[in-house]
């Protein structure tokens, strides 16, 4: 975790490994132990000075019975056997025996302990922790006990007379009275808030294991708790638009003193400055709406944000603002409707009395199938467009995330730490409507996602796994000839060579030695360089910048 929390620490070596094995021994309490002074000063507990092994029984008597003498003396109470049923319980009473005791008696019990805590100044303090035992069902007659231990291994129960007084200074620096939940040790300012927490929150915090009890799903289907089945039919629908994107960067060398390897884990060698990007908007219902965008310039990150937000707004106004109605059915479609026996969404058979409807695509107007009315109503049109980067988390996110936050619009982030983002979503206003005479913005979301988290290999490896017939986007843009043969493979680029923007104006392909990868310390092969020359010549590149555009376009289309 020290890596994820950005401590900057590095593990140099293991000094030793210590393995401690403890034999399980259920806690039990027996004879009297004096109350620690920091607790006795609070006057929140009653500690009975018993000289037998029945401190559990005497602690309960101090809570239930009215003392006839000093409350700390067992002689002040009736004998515990007069009020409680101890059948099956042996003294001293173990913690794991309390549940059985509760079954035999009309009261509930929580047990708390003490934990030693060393503060930054070296001072040792003790905190109330637990519950060590938490009752399954809180009854009208309820008792909280404190479990004390001594250095010689003895242990002892005593009654917590005032839980709030005992623990108030531990949970709050204020001197006002607090209302404490004895289940989770959360405190509240008013008794009403504690009551609401007890009724609606704390009593419902539990481990729930599925059973064979019947349930009804959101689709109205009968099922059982212990049966897992796919019922998120919304996920069966293809998104109307998906975006695939990538950046290219200049690698400027960072010059400075060599860091001490014992003090610094990371050595910064290059500064990555984006100089170009490309993205492909892929339409799933009509390829004529698909669109490829590219840009090369020193302000690439800002232009990327501006252009993609503009394109998403255009998509909304052209395709999502107004749903296309279902056209009049053809004779064939009407025949399918009349003869349909299975809902295309849930794949269940239509029963007598089921309401059947025509389900159609709201963007193309094409009929998708015949469905239950309830299934059809569960399908919701998306209000987001995903943008996929390969290795967004480790690389591309750093290129533009700051530009994404320049405007006063919401951004949701799922992060692994302060530097790495699993996904993030930008909320943008795409339209304005009037509801009850009040203007209201229509919000859509651009959801940036890392495809590497689904396809955990490099783009080079993934592209080799594709057959020619699966490279449809490459064929669309480059045909099926020699260009297709060159582009359907991951290309090579002299990243370490391009350390300044003017390098992109070079009118010849750099030498093979210039393709040396300083990060991985390896050269490209003769075949890879030969293929780079073929790409340069076939596409008649005039500058290294134009070659970079082809390389970038190839990467984006391979990802798509």
C-alpha positions in Angstrom: 0.0 0.0 0.0 2.9 2.4 0.5 3.2 2.5 -3.4 -0.4 3.2 -3.9 -0.4 5.9 -1.3 2.5 7.8 -3.0 4.9 7.6 -0.1 7.8 7.6 -2.4 9.3 4.7 -0.5 11.1 1.8 -2.2 11.5 -1.7 -0.8 15.3 -2.4 -0.7 15.5 -5.8 1.0 13.7 -8.1 3.5 15.5 -8.1 6.8 13.5 -11.0 8.4 10.1 -12.5 8.5 8.4 -13.2 11.8 5.5 -15.6 11.9 3.4 -15.7 15.1 1.0 -18.6 15.7 -1.5 -18.2 18.4 -3.6 -21.2 19.7 -7.2 -20.2 19.8 -8.5 -19.7 23.4 -12.0 -18.2 23.8 -12.0 -15.2 26.2 -13.4 -15.8 29.6 -13.8 -13.7 32.7 -13.5 -14.7 36.3 -12.5 -12.9 39.5 -12.3 -9.3 40.4 -10.0 -6.8 38.6 -9.8 -3.2 39.8 -11.2 -0.6 37.4 -8.5 1.4 35.7 -8.3 4.9 37.2 -9.1 6.7 33.9 -12.4 4.7 33.8 -13.3 5.0 37.4 -12.9 8.8 37.3 -15.7 8.9 34.8 -18.2 7.2 37.2 -19.7 5.3 34.2 -19.2 1.7 35.4 -20.1 -0.5 38.4 -17.4 -3.0 39.2 -18.5 -5.7 41.7 -15.7 -7.0 44.0 -16.5 -10.7 43.7 -14.1 -13.3 45.0 -15.4 -16.2 42.9 -15.5 -17.0 39.2 -19.0 -15.5 38.7 -18.2 -11.9 37.8 -20.5 -12.2 34.7 -23.5 -13.0 37.0 -22.6 -10.3 39.5 -22.2 -7.7 36.7 -25.6 -8.5 35.4 -27.1 -8.3 39.0 -25.5 -4.8 39.4 -27.4 -3.8 36.2 -30.7 -5.4 37.1 -31.1 -5.5 40.8 -31.4 -2.6 43.3 -28.5 -2.6 45.7 -29.2 -2.7 49.5 -25.7 -1.5 50.3 -22.5 -0.3 48.5 -23.1 -1.1 44.7 -19.6 -2.6 44.4 -20.2 -5.3 47.0 -21.8 -8.6 45.9 -23.6 -8.8 49.3 -25.7 -5.8 48.2 -27.6 -7.9 45.6 -29.6 -11.1 45.5 -27.8 -14.1 44.2 -27.7 -14.2 40.4 -29.1 -17.7 40.3 -32.4 -16.3 41.6 -33.0 -14.2 38.5 -31.1 -15.9 35.7 -31.1 -19.3 34.0 -27.5 -20.6 33.7 -28.4 -24.0 32.3 -25.6 -25.2 30.0 -23.3 -22.2 31.1 -20.1 -22.9 33.0 -18.1 -20.4 35.1 -16.1 -18.5 34.3 -18.3 -17.4 31.4 -16.7 -17.3 27.9 -17.6 -14.7 25.4 -18.9 -17.3 23.0 -21.3 -18.7 25.7 -23.2 -15.4 26.0 -25.4 -16.1 23.0 -26.6 -19.3 24.7 -27.2 -17.3 27.9 -29.3 -14.8 26.0 -31.4 -17.7 24.6 -32.2 -18.8 28.1 -33.0 -15.4 29.6 -35.2 -12.4 28.7 -32.3 -9.9 28.2 -29.7 -8.9 25.6 -26.0 -8.2 26.1 -23.2 -6.3 24.4 -19.7 -6.7 25.6 -16.9 -4.1 25.0 -13.2 -4.2 25.6 -10.1 -2.0 26.1 -7.4 -1.5 23.6 -4.0 0.1 24.2 -3.0 2.9 21.8 0.3 4.6 21.7 0.0 8.2 20.5 2.6 10.2 18.5 4.0 11.8 21.6 4.6 8.3 23.1 1.8 8.6 25.6 -0.2 5.4 26.0 -4.0 5.7 26.1 -6.8 3.2 26.3 -9.9 3.1 24.0 -13.2 1.4 24.3 -13.5 -1.1 21.4 -16.0 -3.6 20.2 -18.5 -4.9 20.6 -16.6 -8.1 21.4 -20.0 -9.7 21.7 -23.0 -8.1 19.8 -26.4 -9.4 20.6 -28.4 -10.8 17.7 -31.6 -9.2 18.9 -31.7 -6.2 21.2 -34.4 -6.8 23.9 -36.3 -4.4 26.1 -34.0 -5.4 29.0 -30.5 -4.7 27.6 -27.1 -4.6 29.4 -23.7 -3.4 28.2 -20.7 -5.0 29.9 -17.0 -4.0 29.9 -14.4 -6.8 29.6 -11.3 -6.0 31.6 -8.0 -7.9 31.5 -4.9 -7.8 33.7 -1.2 -8.3 33.0 -1.3 -11.7 34.8 -3.9 -13.0 32.3 -7.0 -12.6 34.5 -10.2 -11.1 33.1 -13.3 -9.6 34.5 -16.8 -8.3 33.5 -18.3 -5.1 34.9 -21.5 -3.2 34.1 -21.3 -0.1 31.9 -23.8 2.2 33.7 -23.5 5.1 31.4 -22.1 4.3 27.9 -22.1 7.9 26.7 -20.2 9.2 29.7 -17.7 6.3 29.4 -16.9 6.9 25.7 -17.7 10.6 25.1 -14.2 12.0 25.3 -13.0 9.2 23.0 -15.3 10.1 20.1 -15.8 13.9 20.6 -13.8 16.8 22.0 -16.9 18.6 22.9 -18.2 18.5 26.5 -21.9 18.4 25.5 -23.9 15.2 26.1 -23.8 12.7 23.3 -26.2 10.0 22.3 -24.2 6.9 21.5 -25.2 3.8 19.5 -24.0 0.8 21.5 -24.0 -1.3 18.4 -21.5 0.6 16.2 -20.2 3.3 18.6 -21.5 6.1 16.4 -22.7 9.1 18.3 -25.4 11.7 17.6 -26.3 15.1 18.9 -29.9 14.4 19.7 -31.8 11.4 21.0 -34.1 11.5 18.0 -31.2 11.0 15.6 -30.0 8.1 17.6 -33.4 6.5 17.5 -33.7 6.9 13.8 -30.2 5.4 13.4 -31.1 2.4 15.6 -34.4 1.8 13.8 -33.4 2.4 10.2 -29.6 1.9 10.0 -27.8 -0.1 12.6 -30.3 -2.8 13.0 -30.1 -3.5 9.3 -26.3 -3.8 9.1 -25.8 -7.5 8.7 -24.3 -10.2 6.6 -27.0 -11.5 4.3 -26.6 -15.0 2.7 -29.0 -15.9 -0.1 -31.6 -18.6 0.6 -34.1 -20.6 -1.3 -36.7 -18.0 -0.6 -38.6 -17.0 -3.7 -38.2 -13.5 -5.0 -39.6 -11.4 -7.9 -37.1 -9.6 -10.1 -37.5 -6.1 -11.4 -38.7 -7.7 -14.6 -41.6 -9.4 -12.8 -40.0 -12.9 -13.0 -40.1 -15.4 -10.2 -36.7 -16.6 -9.0 -34.9 -17.7 -5.9 -32.3 -15.8 -3.8 -29.7 -18.5 -4.2 -29.9 -18.5 -8.0 -27.8 -16.2 -10.1 -28.9 -15.4 -13.6 -28.4 -12.6 -16.1 -31.3 -10.2 -16.0 -29.7 -6.9 -16.9 -31.2 -6.9 -20.4 -30.3 -3.2 -20.8 -26.7 -4.3 -21.4 -27.8 -6.4 -24.5 -28.4 -3.2 -26.5 -25.5 -1.8 -28.5 -24.6 1.8 -27.6 -25.5 4.0 -30.6 -22.1 5.7 -30.5 -18.7 4.7 -29.2 -15.5 6.7 -29.4 -11.9 5.3 -29.7 -9.0 7.7 -29.1 -5.3 8.1 -28.7 -2.6 10.7 -28.2 1.0 11.1 -29.5 3.6 13.0 -27.4 6.9 14.7 -27.7 9.5 13.3 -25.3 11.6 16.1 -24.0 14.6 14.9 -22.0 14.9 16.1 -18.4 18.4 17.0 -17.4 19.4 17.3 -13.7 21.5 15.7 -11.0 21.3 11.9 -10.6 18.9 11.0 -7.8 19.9 9.0 -4.8 18.5 5.5 -5.4 18.0 4.9 -1.7 15.9 8.0 -1.3 13.9 8.2 -4.6 12.1 5.3 -6.3 11.3 7.0 -9.6 13.8 8.7 -11.9 12.2 11.2 -14.2 13.9 11.1 -17.6 11.3 12.5 -20.1 8.6 15.0 -20.1 5.6 14.0 -22.2 3.9 16.8 -24.1 1.0 15.9 -26.4 1.3 17.2 -29.9 -1.5 15.3 -31.7 -4.6 13.2 -31.1 -7.1 11.2 -33.1 -10.5 9.8 -32.3 -13.0 7.7 -34.2 -16.7 8.1 -33.5 -18.2 4.7 -34.4 -22.0 4.5 -35.1 -23.5 1.1 -34.5 -26.8 1.6 -36.4 -25.6 3.6 -39.5 -22.0 3.7 -40.5 -22.5 6.9 -42.5 -22.6 8.7 -39.2 -19.2 7.4 -38.2 -16.5 10.1 -38.1 -12.7 10.2 -37.8 -11.2 13.3 -36.3 -7.5 14.2 -36.0 -5.4 17.2 -35.0 -1.8 18.1 -34.7 -0.5 21.1 -32.9 1.1 22.4 -29.6 -2.3 22.8 -27.9 -3.5 19.2 -28.7 -4.8 18.5 -25.2 -7.1 21.5 -25.1 -8.3 21.0 -28.7 -9.1 17.4 -27.9 -11.4 18.4 -25.1 -13.1 21.2 -27.1 -13.6 19.1 -30.2 -14.9 16.0 -28.5 -17.4 18.0 -26.4 -18.5 19.8 -29.6 -19.0 16.5 -31.4 -21.0 15.0 -28.5 -23.3 18.0 -28.5 -23.8 17.5 -32.2 -24.6 13.8 -31.8 -27.2 14.7 -29.2 -29.0 17.3 -31.3 -28.9 15.2 -34.5 -29.8 11.8 -33.0 -30.9 11.8 -29.4 -32.9 15.0 -29.0 -35.9 13.5 -30.9 -36.6 9.8 -31.1 -37.5 8.4 -34.5 -41.0 6.9 -34.5 -41.6 3.3 -35.6 -42.6 3.4 -39.3 -45.7 1.5 -40.6 -45.0 -2.2 -40.5 -44.3 -4.1 -43.7 -46.3 -7.2 -44.4 -43.3 -9.3 -43.3 -42.9 -7.4 -40.0 -46.7 -7.7 -39.3 -46.4 -11.5 -39.9 -43.5 -11.7 -37.4 -45.6 -9.8 -34.8 -48.6 -12.0 -35.2 -46.6 -15.2 -35.0 -44.1 -14.2 -32.2 -44.1 -16.6 -29.3 -40.9 -15.4 -27.5 -39.9 -12.0 -26.1 -36.7 -11.0 -27.8 -35.5 -9.2 -24.7 -35.9 -11.7 -21.8 -36.3 -14.7 -24.2 -39.3 -16.0 -22.2 -42.4 -17.4 -23.9 -45.4 -15.2 -24.1 -48.2 -16.4 -21.9 -51.9 -15.8 -22.1 -52.6 -12.3 -20.9 -49.1 -11.0 -21.6 -49.1 -7.6 -23.3 -46.9 -7.7 -26.4 -45.4 -4.6 -28.0 -43.2 -3.7 -30.9 -39.7 -2.7 -29.7 -37.8 -0.4 -32.0 -34.5 1.5 -32.1 -35.2 5.1 -31.2 -32.2 6.3 -33.3 -32.8 4.4 -36.6 -36.5 3.7 -36.3 -35.8 0.0 -37.2 -37.9 -2.6 -35.4 -35.7 -4.7 -33.0 -38.3 -7.4 -32.2 -41.5 -8.3 -30.2 -41.3 -8.0 -26.4 -43.3 -7.9 -23.3 -44.6 -4.5 -22.5 -42.8 -4.6 -19.1 -39.5 -5.6 -20.7 -39.8 -2.8 -23.2 -40.3 -0.2 -20.5 -37.2 -1.4 -18.7 -34.9 -0.5 -21.7 -33.6 3.0 -21.3 -31.9 5.1 -23.8 -28.3 6.0 -22.8 -27.3 9.4 -21.7 -23.6 9.0 -22.1 -21.0 8.2 -24.8 -17.9 6.1 -23.8 -14.5 7.2 -25.0 -11.9 4.3 -25.0 -8.2 4.8 -24.6 -5.8 1.9 -24.4 -3.9 2.5 -21.2 -5.9 5.5 -20.1 -5.0 4.8 -16.5 -1.3 4.7 -16.9 -0.8 7.2 -19.7 -3.4 9.1 -21.8 -5.4 10.4 -18.8 -2.4 12.6 -17.8 -2.5 14.3 -21.3 -5.8 16.0 -21.0 -7.5 15.6 -17.6 -6.5 19.1 -16.5 -8.0 20.6 -19.6 -11.1 18.6 -19.0 -11.6 20.5 -15.7 -11.1 24.0 -17.0 -14.9 24.6 -17.3 -17.3 24.7 -14.4 -18.9 21.3 -15.0 -19.0 18.2 -12.9 -16.4 15.4 -13.2 -16.9 12.0 -11.6 -13.6 10.1 -11.0 -12.9 6.4 -10.1 -9.3 6.4 -9.0 -6.7 4.0 -7.6 -4.7 6.8 -6.2 -4.1 10.5 -6.7 -2.4 10.0 -10.1 -4.1 7.0 -11.7 -7.7 7.0 -12.8 -9.7 3.9 -13.7 -12.4 6.0 -15.3 -13.7 9.5 -15.2 -16.9 11.1 -16.6 -17.4 14.7 -17.7 -20.9 16.1 -17.4 -21.7 18.6 -20.2 -24.7 20.6 -21.1 -26.0 19.7 -24.5 -29.3 21.5 -24.6 -31.7 23.6 -22.6 -35.4 23.0 -22.0 -38.1 24.7 -20.0 -40.0 22.8 -17.2 -42.8 24.6 -15.4 -41.6 27.9 -16.8 -38.0 27.3 -15.5 -35.0 26.8 -17.8 -33.2 23.5 -17.2 -30.0 22.2 -18.8 -30.0 18.8 -20.4 -26.9 17.0 -19.2 -25.0 14.3 -21.1 -21.9 12.5 -20.0 -18.6 11.7 -21.7 -17.3 8.6 -20.0 -13.6 8.0 -20.4 -12.7 4.3 -20.1 -9.4 2.3 -20.2 -9.7 -0.6 -22.7 -6.6 -2.1 -21.2 -8.6 -3.1 -18.2 -10.7 -5.3 -20.4 -8.0 -6.4 -22.9 -4.9 -6.8 -20.8 -2.3 -6.8 -23.5 -0.5 -4.3 -25.7 -2.1 -3.1 -28.9 0.7 -4.8 -30.8 -0.3 -8.2 -29.3 -4.0 -7.6 -29.7 -3.6 -6.7 -33.3 -1.7 -9.9 -34.1 -4.7 -11.9 -32.6 -7.1 -10.3 -35.1 -7.7 -12.1 -38.4 -7.9 -10.0 -41.6 -11.7 -10.4 -41.7 -11.9 -8.8 -38.2 -10.1 -5.6 -39.2 -13.2 -4.0 -40.6 -12.3 -0.4 -39.7 -8.9 -0.7 -41.4 -10.6 -2.0 -44.5 -13.1 0.9 -44.5 -10.3 3.5 -44.5 -7.5 1.8 -46.3 -9.1 -0.8 -48.6 -7.8 -4.4 -49.0 -4.6 -4.0 -50.9 -1.0 -3.2 -49.9 -2.1 -0.4 -47.6 -4.3 -2.8 -45.6 -1.3 -5.2 -45.2 0.9 -2.5 -43.8 -1.7 -0.8 -41.5 -3.4 -3.8 -40.0 -0.2 -4.4 -38.0 1.0 -2.1 -35.2 3.5 0.3 -36.6 6.7 1.7 -35.2 7.6 5.3 -34.4 10.8 7.1 -33.3 9.4 8.4 -29.9 12.8 9.1 -28.4 13.9 10.9 -31.5 10.9 13.3 -31.5 11.9 15.6 -28.6 10.9 18.9 -30.2 8.0 20.0 -32.4 10.3 21.0 -35.3 11.4 17.4 -35.6 8.0 16.7 -37.1 8.9 18.9 -40.1 11.7 16.6 -41.1 11.2 15.6 -44.7 12.8 12.1 -44.5 12.1 9.1 -42.5 14.7 9.0 -39.6 17.4 6.4 -39.7 16.9 3.0 -38.1 19.1 4.0 -35.2 16.8 6.9 -34.4 14.0 4.4 -33.7 15.9 3.2 -30.6 13.5 3.1 -27.6 15.3 4.6 -24.7 12.6 3.6 -22.2 12.8 -0.1 -23.0 16.4 0.1 -24.3 15.8 -1.8 -27.5 16.1 -1.3 -31.3 13.5 -2.1 -33.9 14.1 -5.0 -36.3 15.1 -4.7 -39.9 11.6 -5.9 -40.9 9.9 -3.2 -38.8 12.1 -0.5 -40.3 11.5 -1.8 -43.8 7.7 -1.7 -43.2 8.0 1.9 -41.9 9.8 2.8 -45.1 7.0 1.2 -47.1 4.4 3.2 -45.2 6.3 6.4 -45.8 6.5 5.7 -49.5 3.1 4.3 -50.1 1.3 7.2 -48.4 3.7 9.7 -50.0 4.5 11.3 -46.6 6.2 14.7 -47.0 7.1 15.1 -43.4 7.6 13.0 -40.2 4.4 14.7 -39.0 2.4 13.2 -41.8 3.9 9.8 -41.0 2.9 10.3 -37.4 -0.7 11.0 -38.5 -0.8 7.7 -40.4 0.7 5.9 -37.4 -1.8 7.4 -35.0 -4.7 6.7 -37.3 -3.6 3.1 -37.5 -3.5 2.7 -33.7 -7.0 4.2 -33.3 -8.6 2.0 -36.0 -6.9 -1.1 -34.6 -8.3 -0.3 -31.2 -11.8 0.2 -32.8 
